[in-house]
Amino acid sequence: MNQYKYSIIKLSPDHVKGEIINVGIIIYLNDSLDIRTIQQKNKIQAITKNLTLESLQDFTEDLNWLYQLNTDSENFYKLFSGSIVISSPGMFTLRESMTYEKQVDILFEKYVTSPRLQKRNTQNKRIITQLKNIFDKAGILGRDLSDISNHRVVTNYPIAEGEGIYAELLLKNGAYHLTETLDLRTDNNKQKTGESALKAITISKAKSILSGNVNSFVIYASVDSQQDKKLIPQLNLIDNYADSIFNINSNEDMSTYYDHIFNAAGTQMKTYN
């Protein structure tokens, strides 16, 4: 069995907004790189007008040149800190029944072109934006990842970067306070189940990787905002992982959630809407 290391190419043009999209994948070979990137400019233009496919192509050329100078795949990602970066390396094993090209195609589909993951970002935007706006107005929203040390809520905090797993919202005050959002306002049950599974994985990874206690919360929205949580299959799935699940449309739920987060941040908030 052959093993290959790989990294994900990520585009993050505005670190304050915290928007990140995966735009390519790198496979580390012995003395060269196998680089695959998106070819659709609309994916880039969805979050920035300042970068183009040509910018991405220039970046990949720089990657090849730099790798000729430094073939240390474990630390290669540390060379980049701008709007386009790469993740720390993950690894896949090529088994007898799987060709190299097929495995790379699977990784590319999973991390870069997966419609489900792209749609998730669009759907959850309304929930995550509402939360971020509240925290921003109260002065507890961090401007970059380093603000987690200042008891601020930070966005897109890397949990297992090589696997493309990030915490949507994370606060630390000794213990960690992790928030994930889940939009169930769709008729696609397969998509809803997949989203729930992804949240469960994120929470599970965070609890195993982050040192110390991790309090985990899921904020969800459903078509029927009055429906009992116990009757929603996707919430039953994630209930085994999240410490608390809150309905974005329930004043009682959100009051409890905001009280916890603001207390953890060392402040108070009398109103939240």
C-alpha positions in Angstrom: 0.0 0.0 0.0 1.3 3.5 -1.0 0.8 6.5 1.3 0.5 10.1 0.1 0.3 13.3 2.0 -2.0 16.1 0.8 -3.0 19.6 1.7 -6.1 21.7 0.9 -5.7 25.1 -0.8 -7.9 27.6 1.0 -9.0 31.1 0.0 -9.7 33.5 2.8 -9.7 37.1 1.4 -11.2 38.8 4.6 -10.0 37.4 7.9 -12.4 39.7 9.8 -15.5 38.1 8.0 -13.9 34.7 8.5 -15.1 33.4 5.1 -13.1 30.4 3.8 -13.5 28.3 0.7 -11.5 25.4 -0.5 -10.2 26.0 -4.0 -7.8 23.1 -4.6 -5.8 20.2 -3.4 -2.1 19.4 -3.3 -0.6 15.9 -3.4 3.0 15.7 -2.2 5.1 13.5 -4.4 8.8 12.7 -3.9 10.2 15.8 -5.6 7.2 17.5 -7.0 3.6 18.5 -6.4 0.4 17.3 -8.0 -1.9 20.3 -7.8 -5.6 20.3 -8.8 -7.7 23.5 -8.5 -11.2 24.7 -9.3 -11.9 26.0 -12.8 -15.1 27.9 -12.0 -14.5 31.6 -11.3 -18.0 32.1 -9.7 -16.9 30.2 -6.6 -14.1 32.7 -6.0 -16.3 35.7 -6.9 -18.9 34.6 -4.4 -16.7 35.9 -1.6 -14.2 38.3 -3.2 -13.8 40.5 -6.3 -10.1 41.0 -5.7 -8.9 37.5 -6.6 -9.3 35.6 -9.9 -8.6 32.2 -11.4 -5.4 33.8 -12.7 -4.4 34.7 -9.1 -4.9 31.1 -8.1 -2.8 29.9 -11.1 0.0 32.3 -10.1 -0.2 30.9 -6.6 0.1 27.3 -7.8 3.2 28.2 -9.9 4.7 29.7 -6.7 3.9 26.5 -4.9 5.9 24.4 -7.4 8.8 26.7 -7.3 9.0 26.8 -3.5 8.6 23.1 -3.2 11.7 22.6 -5.3 13.6 24.7 -2.7 11.9 23.0 0.4 10.4 19.5 0.0 9.5 19.3 3.7 5.9 18.5 3.3 5.2 18.5 7.1 6.1 22.2 7.4 5.5 23.4 3.8 2.1 25.0 4.8 3.8 27.4 7.3 5.3 29.3 4.4 2.0 30.9 3.5 -0.1 33.4 5.4 -1.9 35.6 2.9 -5.3 35.4 1.3 -4.5 32.0 -0.2 -3.0 29.4 2.2 -2.7 25.7 2.4 -3.7 23.4 5.3 -1.3 21.2 7.3 -0.9 17.9 5.6 -3.3 15.0 5.9 -2.6 11.5 4.5 -4.4 8.9 2.5 -3.4 5.3 1.8 -3.8 3.9 -1.7 -5.2 0.4 -1.5 -5.1 -2.3 -4.1 -8.7 -1.7 -5.3 -8.2 2.0 -5.7 -6.2 3.8 -8.4 -4.3 7.0 -7.6 -6.5 9.1 -9.9 -9.7 7.8 -8.4 -8.5 8.5 -4.8 -7.5 12.0 -5.7 -10.8 12.6 -7.5 -12.6 11.5 -4.3 -10.6 13.9 -2.1 -11.2 16.7 -4.6 -14.9 16.1 -4.6 -15.1 15.8 -0.8 -13.1 18.9 0.1 -13.3 21.2 -2.9 -16.3 20.7 -5.2 -18.8 18.9 -2.9 -22.2 20.6 -3.5 -23.4 19.7 0.0 -20.6 21.5 1.7 -21.0 24.6 -0.5 -24.7 24.7 0.1 -24.2 24.3 3.8 -22.2 27.6 3.9 -25.0 29.4 2.0 -27.8 28.1 4.2 -26.1 28.6 7.5 -25.2 32.2 6.7 -28.4 33.6 8.1 -27.9 31.8 11.4 -24.1 32.4 11.8 -24.5 36.1 10.7 -27.2 36.7 13.3 -24.9 35.3 16.0 -21.8 37.2 14.9 -23.8 40.4 14.7 -24.9 40.0 18.3 -21.4 39.3 19.5 -19.9 42.1 17.4 -22.3 44.7 18.8 -21.4 43.5 22.3 -17.7 43.8 21.6 -16.9 40.1 22.2 -16.3 39.0 18.6 -12.7 38.5 17.8 -11.0 40.0 14.8 -8.6 37.1 14.3 -7.8 33.7 15.7 -5.4 35.1 18.3 -8.3 36.9 20.0 -9.3 33.5 21.5 -6.7 34.3 24.2 -8.6 37.5 25.0 -11.8 35.7 25.8 -13.3 36.6 22.5 -15.5 34.6 20.2 -13.5 33.6 17.1 -14.8 32.2 13.8 -13.6 29.3 11.7 -11.1 28.1 14.4 -9.1 25.1 13.0 -9.8 21.9 14.8 -8.4 19.4 12.3 -7.2 21.6 9.5 -5.8 18.7 7.4 -9.3 17.2 7.4 -11.0 20.5 6.7 -12.7 20.7 10.1 -13.2 24.1 11.7 -15.3 25.3 14.6 -17.8 27.9 13.4 -17.6 29.8 16.7 -15.2 29.2 19.6 -14.7 31.0 22.9 -12.2 30.1 25.6 -12.1 31.1 29.2 -10.3 28.2 30.7 -12.9 25.8 29.2 -13.8 26.0 25.5 -17.3 26.9 24.3 -18.0 25.6 20.8 -21.0 26.7 18.7 -22.1 25.0 15.5 -25.1 26.0 13.4 -27.5 23.7 11.6 -30.1 24.9 9.0 -32.8 22.2 8.5 -35.0 24.4 6.3 -34.7 22.2 3.3 -36.7 19.2 1.9 -33.5 17.3 1.2 -33.4 14.7 4.0 -30.1 13.3 2.8 -28.5 16.7 3.0 -29.9 17.4 6.4 -28.6 14.1 7.7 -25.2 14.8 6.2 -25.1 18.2 7.8 -25.9 16.8 11.2 -23.2 14.1 10.8 -20.7 16.8 9.9 -21.6 18.8 13.0 -21.3 15.7 15.1 -17.8 15.0 13.7 -16.7 18.6 14.4 -17.9 18.4 18.0 -16.3 15.0 18.5 -13.0 16.1 17.0 -13.0 19.2 19.1 -13.5 17.3 22.3 -10.7 14.9 21.5 -8.2 17.4 20.2 -8.7 20.6 22.3 -7.1 20.4 25.7 -9.5 20.9 28.6 -13.2 20.9 28.9 -15.3 21.6 25.8 -18.9 22.9 26.1 -20.6 22.3 22.8 -23.8 24.0 21.5 -25.8 23.6 18.3 -28.1 26.4 17.1 -30.6 25.1 14.6 -33.4 26.4 12.4 -36.2 24.2 11.1 -39.2 24.8 8.7 -41.6 24.3 11.6 -40.1 26.5 14.4 -42.5 25.1 16.9 -41.7 21.4 16.3 -40.6 19.4 19.3 -36.8 18.8 19.1 -37.3 15.1 19.9 -39.3 14.7 16.7 -36.5 15.9 14.4 -34.3 12.9 13.5 -31.3 15.0 12.7 -31.3 16.5 16.2 -31.6 13.1 17.7 -28.4 12.2 15.9 -26.5 15.2 17.1 -27.9 15.1 20.6 -25.4 12.3 21.4 -22.6 14.8 20.8 -23.8 18.3 21.6 -24.2 19.4 25.2 -27.1 21.7 24.4 -29.3 22.3 21.3 -31.0 25.6 20.9 -33.8 26.7 18.5 -32.8 30.0 16.8 -36.5 31.0 16.8 -37.1 30.4 20.5 -36.5 33.4 22.8 -36.2 31.1 25.8 -33.6 28.9 24.1 -31.6 31.8 22.8 -31.7 33.7 26.1 -30.2 30.6 27.8 -27.5 30.3 25.1 -26.6 34.0 25.1 -26.4 34.1 28.9 -23.9 31.2 28.8 -21.7 32.8 26.2 -21.7 36.3 27.6 -21.0 34.9 31.1 -18.1 32.9 29.7 -16.8 36.1 28.0 -17.0 37.9 31.3 -19.8 40.3 30.4 -23.6 40.5 30.4 -26.3 41.2 27.8 -29.8 42.3 28.7 -31.3 41.9 25.2 -30.2 39.9 22.2 -32.6 40.7 19.4 
